[in-house]
Amino acid sequence: MNPTRAEIDLSKLAFNLEQVRRHVHGEYPKRKVRICGVVKANAYGHGIEEVSKKLVELGIDFLGVANYDEAIRLRRLIPNTPILVFGTLIHSKLEPSKYVSILHKHNLTATVASYDTAKFLNDYSRRFKSRFKIHIEVDTGMRRIGLDHKSAFETIKQISALKNLELEGIFTHFATSEEKNKTFSKLQLKRFNKLLGDLKRAGIEFPIVHSANSGGVLDLKGSYFNMVRPGLLLYGYYPGSGVRNKIKLKPVMNLKSKVTFIKKIGTRESVSYGRKYFAKQPEFIASVPIGYGDGYWRLLSNKAKVGINKKLYRQVGSVTMDWIMVALGRKYSIRIGDDVLLMGEENGFNIGADKLAKLCGTIPYEMLCAVADRVERVYLNG
Ligand SMILES: Cc1ncc(COP(=O)(O)O)c(C=O)c1O
């Protein structure tokens, strides 16, 4: 059995959701703000099925996924909770009636980012008794997908005339809500609010309005409307240093392996590919079976620390596909089979995905999503 695994502590997921709820509902005690738990990209590497099951058990209102494949897979397991698909359809290449019937069968909620998509869903939905639920995405500055806020009013008026669609929601997405400087987020919010006002005056209102991702949840009270869409917060990390420590969080994933080999090397001997580390004195080196093939980044070479028993040790030499090496010093007390913490928080060590991300020049999202499929997910406290 490969000792490398990602331990996913579902009680920490519950803790984080509770913190989000208190924060959001504390702001608006009288108003119901729904929570859409974002579980796309295999729940940020944590396992979409187990995480979604737990969130549903905890009473989550919506689940958000990136594409229809994720949604269909999830619907098999989660029969009732609404699933909002953030991605858009590439309808020109589809067999329309077949495709739309799959979406209907799985009771999915589609994001509509263009009039064409709305028309497509409308035309092929005619045969179904229920109307197709859609949320319209408005691009207020992210410039990814969505109706351009400048022309969205006219397009939404056209979409609202389509008879086989249920306009359940409208949303936008922030480009910089995790930053301390909220100028651009506030501009996005202003554009969104203006559109909502114009639509309301024209008699078009949506039951569900949302915009807040994790950064918005933490730091932009005016962005909640009546649903928020946190992803990273649920997994126990802050989306950026500008919004740290606003609520307490616990990292849900501990990436772990075991010491499997120990040897002594001499002064000026090198370790691993490319000879990027030389021993200054005789020392013991442990080998741990995790590498970039498991999602432990090669950019961490000679930079990261790992936790073994009660101490932090330096990872030395290049990270290889399947192994890393750890400097134990001149004497050591660890044994083959001892647990190694590579990412996460345990025994007072914090080797968070955010810290490792900094060493690699990336973001915690990418560190978590990088954990490879070959790493077994072990669920705790379900
Ligand atoms: C449309 C949408 N909403 C919400 C989120 C969740 O973002 P975060 O993980 O920053 O909370 C994402 C993720 O990028 C997203 O694409």
The ligand as a Gaussian input file, in Angstrom:
#p B3LYP/6-31G(d) Opt

LIG

0 1
 C      -18.294000      31.500000     -10.545000
 C      -17.531000      31.210000      -9.273000
 N      -18.104000      31.454000      -8.107000
 C      -17.465000      31.208000      -6.939000
 C      -16.191000      30.699000      -6.917000
 C      -15.513000      30.426000      -5.609000
 O      -14.376000      31.211000      -5.442000
 P      -13.546000      31.157000      -4.098000
 O      -12.927000      29.820000      -4.031000
 O      -12.564000      32.254000      -4.226000
 O      -14.520000      31.373000      -2.987000
 C      -15.558000      30.441000      -8.136000
 C      -14.186000      29.915000      -8.145000
 O      -13.289000      30.407000      -8.753000
 C      -16.248000      30.701000      -9.351000
 O      -15.672000      30.470000     -10.543000

